[in-house]
Amino acid sequence: MSYELLTVETVPGYVAARPALAPFGAVTRVREVGDGNLNLVFVAEAEGGGLVLKQALPYVRVDPTWPITPERNGIEGRALRLHNVVAPGLVPELYDADAERHVIVIEDLSDHRVWRGALNEGLRHDGVAEDLGRYVAKVAFGTSVFGLGAKGHKAALAAAANPELCEITEDLVFTEPYISHEHNRILPANEADVAAYAGDPDVRAVVGAAKLAFMTHTEALIHGDLHTGSVLVRDEPHSAKAFDVEFAFYGPVGFDVGALWGNYVLAAARALVLGEDAYAAWVLAQAAETWQGFAEEFAALWRGRADPRIIDLDRYIAKVYADAVPFAAAKAARRVIGFSSVSDIETLPEELRVRAIRAVLAAARLLLTGDPPQGEPKPLFDRVGQVLAEAGR
């Protein structure tokens, strides 16, 4: 390893040695909070306030023989800096970026909690879904040809390549769930459900087209992994912030919208098998809230676009919607078939987990093979709710 990994003991000295962090003064307490596969994460309490240090590991924690570039940390820092410019208040502030040790230091949001956990507990954070739609819109406009102009967009695109993490998404979301692969984790009771879903030629055709769009549609510097586990929320005062942007790359805007929609499907499936029908309906209604936030914010920004010539807003919005639907399906399905499952499903008793997985796959199949999507998510997600309920019985 070419760089030293941080520990609870070494964080105070590290902070003291970084000029950009001098305003925070001496660190008085450190705790490690990271539980993911790719990074070390520490919360440091200092005389001048709190800090979060995130250091990229050069391997996947669950499998140290699986190498992964720590350079992604620099990509995350650059993306976070840009997202702070175009969507201030909707991502953590960036205080420092250390290219040699692969560390970024960001705002301490310990007074927030991860949205996925709140959803698992049946809590309602109204307004978060709309905030996230506005975040996607601000990033989509501000980092695209609409906000930057043609030359600015091309220059930004050239500086933001993230091939290794894109390949992870291409594999885990669009490929491995549809083949026999060692990463797949399938309960015996769901083997027939997975075979029917992954073996459906119509499903495979649409997922294949979605994968190609993911790989080739370089529209904006999207988050790239925008799920309910990468969102922090707070009630009083209201706040929602997207974090963990290390998968950021120039890709299709609909991928971020679809990632959120797919995670609403997972949360709703959990609620339904637990008998919490009203809560499931509320969760699925967040799809329309996200879309409304996105469409309204993007339309407001549209008036200031760099090139007003021969570009149609309604047609572009319709394209984002049409892209988001299959992305939502693929993101939901991969969490119940492949690597990196989610607590929405995994914390259920096995009997309920089987039913929830079956329901998620049925909903994903509807999203992929149902009637072509039209530009309003409520009717679509009402139907998703019906399918979830029927398949999860």
N, C-alpha and C positions, 0 to 999 in steps of 0.2 A: 504494500500500500504506500502511495507516495505522499500522503498527508496524514496528520494526526487527528484521530477522532476525539471529539469533546466528551467530557464526563461531567457529572455533577460537581466534582472537585475542581475541575480546570476551568469551568465557565467564568467564575469571577475574575481570574487573571486574564482570560481572553477578552472579556468586555473592557477591562481596564486598559488593555493594550490597543484598542481600536479608537483612533481619533474621532471618528464619526459618532461614537457613543459616549464621549466625554461628558456631555450635558447630563447624562443620567447618574453620574457619580458612582460610588462604590456599590457593588452587589452585596446584598445582605442575606439572600436566601435563594436557593436554586432547587427546582424539582424537575425530574424528567417525566414528560407526559406523552411522548410519542408511543403509539401502539400500531403503527402502520408497518408496511413491508420495506419501505424505501428510504426512510429518513430517521435521524435522531432529532427529537424535539425537546427543548428545555424552556421552562418558564423561569425567568430571573427577576427577583424583586430587587430594585435598586433605590438609592436615596432619592433619585429624581423620577421614579415611576417604574412601571413594569415593562419587560421586554420578552419577546419570544425568539429563541434562536433555533433555526432549522438547518441541520447539516445533512447533506446528501451522503448516503452510504454508497460504496462502490459495488454493492451486490444486493440481492434480494434477501431480506432478513430470514425468511422461512426456508431459503435454500441458498446458502452462501456460495455454492458452486455456480450460481446463476449470476454472472457479472452484469452490471448496468452502469452506464456512464454517469459519474457524478457531475458532469458538465450541465446536466439538466437543471441544477441549482442556479446556475447563471442565467439560463433561459427563463426560469421562474422569476428571478429578480428583475430581469428586463421587462417581462410581461406585466409583472405587478406594478412596476413603475409607470408603464404606459396606461394600464387600466386605472391607476390612481388619477391620471391626467384626464382621461375621457369619462370615467365613472366615479368621481370622488365620493367618498362616504359609503361605497358599496363593496369595497375591498379593504383589507388592512393596510395601514400606512407602512411603507418600507423605510427603515432607518439606516441600514447598512447592507452591503453585499461584498463578500470576501471571496474572490475568485480562486485564491490559492488553497484555502481550506474548505471551499465549497459550503459556505455558511451564508445565510441571509438572516437579518434581524428585523423583526416586524413588530407592529403594535400588539400589545398584550390585550387580548379580548377575553380574559378569564371571567368577566361578568356576563359573557354570552354562553350559550350551550350549543352543541351540535344539533342541527334540526332533525336528523334521523332519529336520535334518541328521544327527542320530544314527541315525534310522530309515533314512535313505538309505544310511548306512554299514553297516547290518546290526547295529547295537548293540542290546542288550536292557537297558532300564532297568525292571526289574521293580518293580511297585508304583506307577508313575506313573499308569497308567490308573485304578487304584482311587482314588488321591488326587484325580484330576480329577473322578471321580464324586462324591466327598465334597464337593469344592468346589461343584459344580453344586447338590447337595442343600442345602448350607448357605446358598447364595445364594437358592435357590428358596424355602426355608422362611423365612429371615430377612428377606427383602424382600417377602414376599407377604402376603396376607390371613391366612395361617396364623400367621405370626410377628408381624405388625404390628396385626392386627385390622382391621375394615372401615374405620374412619375413618382410621387411620394409613396403610393401603394406598392409599386414595384421595388423601390428601395427598401421599404419596410419588410416586404416579403423575403427579399434576399437575405436580410439580417436575422430572420426569425425561424430558420429551419430547426426542426426537432425530430429528426428521423427515427431515432431509437425508441422514443416514447410513442411516436405515431405507430411504429411497428407493433408495439405491445397492444395498442388498441385494435389495430387491424387483426391481430391474432386472437386476442381474448374476446372481442366483441363480434367480429364478423367471420371468423374462420373456425376456431377450435370447437365451439358448441355444435357445429354442423358436421363434424368428423369424429372418428374415434381418436381420443387424445388423452394422454396421461393427466392433464390438468382437469379434465371433466370429473365432477363429483355427482353421481346420480344415485338416488335411493332406489333400491330394488322395486319398490312399489310404483315408482315413476318411470321405469325404463320404457314401458309402452308409450307413455305420454311424450317422452323425449323423442323416441323413434318416430312417432307420428308427426311431431312438429318438425324435427330436423330433416326428416326424410321427405317431406312434402315438396314436390318440385316447384310449386308456386312460391312457397316460402323461400326456398333457396334462390330462386330467380330474383326476388325483390331484395333479399339480403345482399346478394351479389352486386346488384345495382347500387345499393346503399354504400357498400364497401368502396366501389369505384368512385362514387361521389365524395366520400370521406377522403380518399387518396388524391383527388384531382381538383376539387373545387376550392380554390385558394381565395376565399372572399374576405375574411377578416381574421384578426389575431384572437381567436376564440379561446375560451377557458380550456376546453378539451376534456374535462372530467367533472362536469358540473352536475353533481348528484346531491341528494339531501345530506350526505355525509361530508360534503365540502362546503357547507353553508352554516354559519354561526348566527344564532338569533338571540334577541333579548326583548323582553316585554316593555319594561319601563326604564328609560324612554325607549320607544320602539326602535329596533335596529336589525338589519339583516346584512351580512357581509359574506361574499364568496371568498374562499381561501383555497390553498393548495392548487396553484395554477401551474404546476410544473409540467403538465401535459399541454400547455398552451402552444398553439401552432396556427399557421394560416390555413383555415379550413372552412367548411360550410357552416353558415350561421345556424341553420336548422339543427345542427348536431347538439348545440347547447340547449336549445329549446326541447328537443327530443329526449335528451338525457334527463332533464327534469321530469318530463311527462312519464318516462319509463319508471322513474323512481316513485312517482305518485301511484302508478299501477301496483308496485310492490307493497307500498304502505297500505293501499286499499285492500289488497288480497289478504294481508295480515288481519286487518280489522274485520273483514267479512268472516273469516274462519273462526274468529274469536266471538262472533255474534254481535259485533259493533257496527250494525248496518248504517246508522246515521253518521257515524264518524267516517266510514268508508265513502259515503256520498260526499261529505265535506272534503275529504282528501282529493277525490276525483274532480271536484269543482275547482280545485286549485289549477288544473290544466287551463281552464278558461281564464282564470285570473292572471296566470303567467302570460298567456297570449295577449290579453287585453293590455297589460303593462308594456309588452314588447311592441305591439302594433301602434299604440298611441304615442309612445316615446319616439319610435322610429319615424312616424309621420311628422311629429313636431320638429325633429332634427332635419328632416328631408328638405325643408325650405332653405337650409343653409348648405346644401350639397355643392361640392366643388364644380361639378359639371351639370348644368340643368338641361342639357340637350338630349333629346330622344331617349330618355330613360323613364320608364313608367313605374310609379310607386306601387300601384295595385298589383301589377304583374309580379314585381319583386316580392312583395309580401306573400302573395299566393305561392311563389316558389319556395320561400322559407317554410311555409306551412306544410307543403307537400313533401319537402325533405324531412321535416321533423317527425312525421308519423312513422315511417319505417325505422328511423333512428331510435324512436321511443321503444318500438317493439324489440329491436336488437339489444338495446341496453337492458331492458327488463329480462329478456330470455337468458342472456348470458349470466345473470346473477343467480339463476336457479339451475344452470347446467354446468357452467365452467368454473374457472379459477376465480377466487376472490368473491365469495358469497357475502350476503348482507345480513345484519342482525334482524331486520324485519322478518326474515324467513327462518334464519338459523336458530333464533331463540324460542321458536315455537316447539311444543311437544311434537314428537315425530308424526303422530297421526294427523295433527293439524298441518304440519309442514308438508306432508304429502298432498293434502288437499290444496294448500296455498300454491304449491309448485304447479300442480295441474291447472289451477285457475290462471296463473300468470301465463303459462304457455298457451292456453286457450285465448286469452286476451291478446297476446302477441300475434297469434295466428290471425285473429280478426283484424288487427291493425295492418298486417302485411298483405292480406288477401281479400279483405272486404271491399266495399264500394270505394272507388277513388275518392280521396279526401277532398272535401270542400272547405272553404276558409273560415269555419267556425267550429271550435273544438267541443262545445257543450253537447250537441247531439251525438257526436262520436264517443265522447267519454261517458255519456249516459248509457250507450250501448255496451261500452267496455264494462261498466258496472254490472249490467245484466249478465254478460258472459262470465265475469268473475264469480258472481253469485251462483249461477247455474253449474259451472264446472267445479266449484269448490265445495259443493254439498257432500 
